[in-house]
Amino acid sequence: MRAPRELLRRMFDAAISAAQPALCLPVHLPAVPTGRTIVVGAGKASAAMAKAFEDHWPGAVSGLVVTRYGYAVSCERIEIVEAAHPVPDAAGMAAATRIQNLVRGLSADDLVVALISGGGSSLLASPAKGLSLDDKQTVSRALLTSGATISEMNCVRRHLSAIKGGRLAAACHPARVVTLLISDVPGDNPCDIASGPTVADSTTCSDALEVIRRYTVDVPASVRKLLESGEGETVKPGDFRLARSETRLIATPQMALEAAARISEQAGFASAILGDAIEGEARDVGIVMAGIALQVARRRQPLAPPCALISGGETTVTVRGHGCGGRNVEFLLSLAIALNGEPGVYAIAGDTDGVDGQEEIAGAVVFPDTLDRAWAKGIRPKNSLADNDGHGFFQTLGDSVITGPTLTNVNDFRAVLIDPENEALSAGTRDEIRR
């Protein structure tokens, strides 16, 4: 008997494992320089990246990276500090200042290795001149609930920073800079990963203002003044200070999806990767994914069951209700409503960093009886969706997926298993997937 519920969790775990720094970083190490080697970095995976670097680097090294609270990994030569995510705090600002000081006064013989992963936008907090930490926090909170895409949010963040948008790499000149990236953004654009502290940026202050206008984001007067004056402009392509800077993508969402697909195929499920860069409102993506799943289950198109529909990317949630959002649980709740208890259809969605939105929960799972169990508990699924309360919905059912800190981040993972002939599954497999 196939066990779709257990298989979903194994696929999610495989996606996370494929992006572990210990596995993917060592093959990308640069040559040892004649001068100093300094490691800096930021992101949810940065501490694990620092550990992998330290374990395989043949020469002397020192440095500092900042990661999310609870994501630290012990290193001997590279200092690890923790700060807040997704809204920056004083610890992140202090770490950013120390990193900026570390890379000052370097020579052409020196090497700076930047370990950058998702989450670095808030963890590496250095307000532009004229802005305060409070200004940055206000804008971050507003953007997170606005419905803006990650690319749009990071466009604004870059132009309000003294370290992002290529500024960190510019500060390292004339040293060589090698950036090792774990991508958590649709399209894997380096300038969108942690808002691109070491890469040139072609967007402008005007673009950032347009994002604020489009989503009616209420920003402090100091923020609007900085953007309107153009003083928040980033480092542009062709800047001589970035001539010795290079980037290497060491892990991407596509790699994670392919690892999950191998697991499903080994279990006898055909797999289709529908995209690694799917964006849009989470509830809308849920409706579309349900439509595809129903076509497969009922029409055997575009492929026949048993099969897995796998996708990644980063959807958005425009929070209008009293819930805390969470794009993966919002996607799943919308999916479950659209599926309406379709037999033999199961799903999982979760953030590969282990945190969906602002909750210490990676995501959740959906079963054919999800809606029935909700109604039995007096929960109205459509009301929960309208209230942006996906986390509350799945927590009440006991169907949240909790991983703890995964020490990596390659965006969201979604999988829908379709196996109409395999409905009689033991309750024990549901317990397995929740762990």
C-alpha positions in Angstrom: 0.0 0.0 0.0 1.3 3.4 -1.0 1.3 6.0 1.9 0.8 9.5 0.3 0.7 11.2 3.7 4.1 9.9 4.8 5.5 10.4 1.3 4.6 14.1 1.3 6.7 14.7 4.4 9.6 12.7 2.9 9.5 14.9 -0.2 9.5 18.0 1.9 12.5 16.8 3.9 14.3 15.9 0.7 13.8 19.4 -0.6 15.3 20.8 2.6 18.2 18.4 2.7 19.2 19.2 -0.9 19.9 22.8 0.1 22.0 22.1 3.2 25.2 24.1 3.1 27.4 21.2 4.2 26.3 19.4 1.0 26.3 22.2 -1.6 28.9 24.8 -0.4 32.3 23.0 -0.4 32.5 22.6 -4.2 32.2 26.4 -4.7 35.1 27.5 -2.6 37.4 30.1 -4.3 41.2 29.9 -4.4 43.1 30.9 -1.3 44.4 34.5 -1.7 47.9 35.8 -0.9 46.3 38.2 1.6 43.6 37.8 4.2 40.4 35.9 4.0 37.4 37.6 5.6 34.0 35.9 5.7 30.8 38.0 6.2 27.2 37.1 5.6 23.6 37.3 6.5 20.6 35.0 6.2 18.8 32.1 7.8 21.4 29.7 6.3 24.4 31.9 6.9 25.6 30.3 10.1 25.4 26.8 8.6 27.2 28.2 5.5 29.9 29.6 7.8 30.3 26.2 9.4 30.6 24.5 6.1 33.1 27.1 4.9 35.2 26.8 8.0 35.3 23.0 7.8 36.6 23.0 4.3 38.8 26.1 4.1 42.5 25.3 4.0 43.8 28.7 5.1 43.4 31.2 7.8 40.0 32.9 8.1 38.1 35.3 10.3 34.8 37.1 10.0 31.2 37.6 11.1 27.8 36.5 9.9 24.4 37.3 11.3 21.5 34.8 11.3 18.0 34.5 12.7 17.4 33.9 16.4 17.7 30.2 17.0 19.6 29.5 13.8 23.2 29.8 15.1 25.7 27.1 14.5 28.9 26.9 16.5 32.0 28.0 14.6 35.6 28.4 15.8 37.0 31.2 13.6 33.9 32.9 12.2 31.7 34.8 14.7 28.0 34.1 14.6 25.5 36.6 15.9 21.7 36.4 15.9 19.1 39.0 15.1 15.4 39.4 14.3 13.5 38.3 11.3 11.3 39.3 9.4 11.3 42.8 11.1 14.8 44.1 11.8 16.1 44.9 15.3 19.0 46.6 17.1 21.1 43.4 17.1 20.9 43.2 13.3 21.8 46.9 13.0 24.8 46.4 15.3 25.9 43.4 13.3 25.7 45.3 10.0 27.8 48.1 11.4 30.5 45.6 12.5 30.5 43.9 9.1 30.9 47.3 7.4 33.9 48.0 9.7 35.5 44.5 9.0 35.7 45.2 5.2 37.2 48.7 5.4 40.8 49.3 4.3 41.4 46.0 2.5 44.0 45.5 -0.2 43.9 43.9 -3.7 45.5 40.8 -2.2 42.6 40.2 0.2 39.5 38.0 -0.3 36.0 38.7 1.1 33.6 35.7 1.0 30.0 36.8 1.4 27.7 34.1 2.6 24.2 35.3 1.6 20.8 33.6 2.0 17.2 34.4 2.4 16.3 36.5 5.4 19.3 38.7 5.0 17.2 41.7 4.2 16.0 42.1 7.8 19.0 40.6 9.5 21.5 43.0 7.8 19.9 46.2 8.9 21.8 49.4 8.2 19.5 52.4 7.7 20.5 54.9 5.0 21.6 58.3 6.1 18.6 60.2 7.6 16.7 57.1 8.5 16.3 55.4 11.8 15.9 51.7 12.8 12.3 52.6 13.7 11.8 53.9 10.1 13.0 50.6 8.7 10.8 48.6 11.1 7.7 50.6 10.1 8.3 50.0 6.4 9.1 46.3 6.9 5.9 45.7 8.8 3.8 47.5 6.2 5.4 45.7 3.3 4.9 42.3 4.8 1.2 42.7 4.9 0.8 44.7 1.7 0.7 41.9 -0.9 3.9 43.1 -2.6 6.1 40.4 -4.1 9.5 39.6 -2.6 11.2 41.4 -5.5 9.1 44.5 -4.9 9.7 44.5 -1.2 13.4 44.1 -1.7 13.5 46.9 -4.2 12.2 49.2 -1.5 14.6 47.8 1.1 17.7 48.2 -1.1 17.0 51.9 -1.5 16.6 52.5 2.3 19.9 50.8 3.2 23.5 51.7 3.7 24.7 48.2 3.1 22.4 46.5 0.5 22.1 47.1 -3.2 25.8 46.5 -3.9 27.1 48.8 -1.1 28.8 46.0 0.9 30.8 44.9 -2.1 31.7 48.5 -3.0 33.0 48.9 0.6 35.3 45.9 0.1 37.1 47.5 -3.0 39.9 46.8 -4.0 39.7 43.3 -2.5 38.2 40.4 -4.4 34.7 39.5 -3.4 33.1 36.1 -3.9 29.5 35.8 -2.9 28.0 32.3 -2.3 24.3 32.5 -2.6 21.4 30.2 -1.5 18.4 31.5 -3.4 15.0 32.0 -1.8 13.5 34.1 -4.5 11.6 33.4 -7.7 14.0 33.6 -10.7 17.1 33.4 -8.5 18.0 37.0 -9.2 21.1 37.8 -7.0 20.0 41.4 -6.3 16.8 40.1 -4.7 18.5 37.6 -2.4 18.8 39.4 0.9 18.3 42.6 -1.2 21.7 42.1 -2.9 24.3 43.5 -0.6 27.2 42.5 -2.9 25.6 42.9 -6.4 24.8 45.8 -8.7 21.2 47.0 -8.8 19.5 48.3 -11.9 16.4 49.5 -10.1 16.0 53.0 -8.9 14.5 55.2 -6.1 11.6 55.9 -8.5 11.0 52.1 -8.8 10.8 51.9 -5.0 8.4 54.8 -4.8 6.2 53.1 -7.4 6.0 50.0 -5.2 5.0 52.2 -2.2 2.3 53.9 -4.4 1.0 50.6 -6.0 0.4 49.0 -2.6 -0.6 52.1 -0.7 2.2 51.5 1.8 2.2 54.1 4.6 5.8 55.2 5.1 7.4 57.8 7.4 8.1 61.2 5.9 11.8 60.6 6.1 11.5 57.5 3.9 9.6 59.3 1.2 12.0 62.3 1.3 15.0 60.0 0.8 13.5 58.2 -2.1 12.1 61.4 -3.8 15.5 63.1 -3.5 17.3 60.2 -5.1 19.8 60.0 -2.3 18.9 56.4 -1.6 20.3 55.3 -5.0 22.1 51.9 -5.1 25.3 50.8 -6.8 24.7 50.4 -10.5 26.0 47.9 -13.1 29.4 48.9 -14.4 30.6 50.5 -11.1 34.4 50.1 -11.0 34.2 49.1 -7.3 32.4 45.9 -8.3 34.9 44.9 -11.0 36.4 42.1 -8.8 33.1 40.9 -7.4 31.5 37.6 -8.5 28.5 35.6 -7.4 27.9 31.8 -7.3 24.5 30.2 -6.8 25.2 27.2 -4.6 21.6 26.1 -4.0 18.3 27.0 -5.7 14.6 26.2 -5.4 14.8 24.1 -8.6 17.4 21.8 -7.0 15.1 21.3 -4.0 12.1 20.5 -6.2 14.2 18.0 -8.2 15.3 16.2 -5.0 11.6 15.9 -4.0 10.6 14.6 -7.4 13.2 11.8 -7.1 11.6 10.7 -3.8 8.1 10.6 -5.3 9.3 8.7 -8.4 11.1 6.1 -6.2 7.7 5.6 -4.5 6.0 4.9 -7.8 4.5 8.3 -8.3 5.0 10.1 -11.6 6.2 13.7 -10.9 5.7 17.0 -12.7 7.5 20.1 -11.6 5.1 22.9 -12.5 7.5 25.7 -11.8 10.1 26.9 -9.3 9.1 30.6 -9.4 5.3 30.7 -9.0 4.0 34.0 -7.5 0.7 35.6 -6.9 -1.8 35.8 -4.1 -1.5 32.5 -2.2 -5.3 31.9 -2.2 -5.4 32.4 -6.0 -2.5 29.9 -6.5 -4.4 27.4 -4.3 -7.5 27.6 -6.6 -5.4 27.1 -9.7 -3.5 24.2 -8.2 -6.8 22.6 -7.2 -8.1 22.9 -10.7 -5.0 21.1 -12.1 -5.3 18.4 -9.4 -9.0 17.8 -10.2 -8.2 17.5 -13.9 -5.6 14.9 -13.2 -7.8 13.0 -10.8 -10.9 13.0 -13.0 -9.5 13.2 -16.5 -6.0 11.8 -16.2 -4.7 14.9 -17.8 -2.0 16.2 -18.2 -0.7 13.0 -16.6 -2.2 10.0 -15.0 -2.3 9.1 -11.3 -0.6 8.1 -9.1 1.4 11.3 -9.5 2.9 14.3 -7.7 2.4 18.0 -8.7 5.4 19.8 -7.4 6.1 23.6 -7.3 8.0 26.3 -5.6 8.3 30.1 -5.6 6.9 32.7 -3.2 3.3 33.7 -3.1 2.0 36.7 -1.2 -0.7 37.3 1.3 -2.6 40.6 1.6 -3.6 40.5 5.3 -7.0 42.0 5.7 -8.4 39.8 8.5 -7.3 39.2 12.1 -5.1 36.2 11.3 -1.4 36.4 11.0 -1.2 35.3 7.4 1.4 32.7 6.3 1.5 32.1 2.6 1.8 28.3 2.7 -1.1 27.8 5.1 -3.2 30.3 3.1 -2.4 28.4 -0.1 -3.4 25.1 1.5 -6.6 26.4 3.0 -7.7 27.8 -0.4 -6.6 24.5 -2.1 -8.7 22.4 0.4 -11.8 24.6 -0.1 -11.5 24.3 -3.9 -10.9 20.5 -3.8 -14.0 20.1 -1.6 -12.9 16.8 -0.2 -11.9 15.2 -3.6 -11.0 11.6 -2.8 -7.3 10.6 -3.1 -5.9 14.1 -3.2 -3.3 15.1 -0.5 -1.1 18.1 -0.2 1.8 19.7 1.7 3.1 23.2 1.6 5.9 24.7 3.7 8.6 27.2 3.8 12.0 25.5 3.6 13.4 27.7 6.3 10.9 26.2 8.8 8.9 29.5 9.3 5.8 30.3 7.4 5.1 34.0 7.8 5.8 35.1 11.4 4.9 31.7 12.9 7.5 29.1 14.1 5.6 26.6 11.9 6.8 25.5 8.4 3.4 24.9 6.9 0.7 22.2 7.0 -0.9 19.3 5.2 -4.3 18.7 3.5 -6.2 15.4 3.4 -9.5 14.5 1.7 -11.2 14.8 5.0 -9.7 18.1 6.0 -13.0 20.1 5.5 -15.1 17.5 7.2 -12.9 17.5 10.3 -13.0 21.3 10.4 -16.8 21.4 10.3 -17.0 18.7 13.0 -15.0 21.1 15.2 -17.2 24.0 14.4 -14.7 25.7 12.1 -16.0 27.4 8.9 -13.1 27.0 6.4 -14.2 30.0 4.3 -14.4 32.2 7.3 -10.8 31.2 8.3 -9.6 32.0 4.9 -11.3 35.4 4.8 -9.7 36.1 8.2 -6.2 35.1 6.9 -6.1 32.5 9.7 -4.6 29.5 8.0 -2.3 28.8 10.9 -5.2 28.8 13.4 -7.2 26.5 11.1 -4.5 23.8 10.7 -3.3 24.0 14.3 -6.8 23.3 15.5 -6.9 20.2 13.3 -3.4 19.1 14.4 -2.2 19.3 10.8 0.6 21.8 11.1 4.1 20.8 9.9 6.8 21.8 12.4 10.5 21.3 11.5 12.3 23.7 13.8 15.2 25.7 12.3 16.2 24.0 9.0 19.4 26.1 8.6 18.7 26.7 5.0 16.2 28.6 2.8 15.2 27.9 -0.8 11.7 29.4 -0.8 8.4 27.6 -0.5 7.8 23.9 -1.3 4.4 22.7 -2.5 3.4 19.1 -3.5 0.0 17.7 -4.3 -0.2 13.9 -4.5 -3.1 12.3 -6.5 -3.8 8.7 -5.8 -7.6 8.0 -6.1 -7.1 4.3 -5.6 -5.4 4.6 -2.2 -7.9 6.1 0.2 -7.8 3.5 3.0 -4.7 4.7 4.9 -4.0 4.3 8.6 -4.3 7.2 11.0 -0.7 6.4 12.0 0.7 7.9 8.7 -1.0 11.2 9.6 0.9 11.2 12.9 4.1 10.6 11.0 3.8 13.6 8.7 3.0 16.0 11.6 6.3 15.4 13.3 
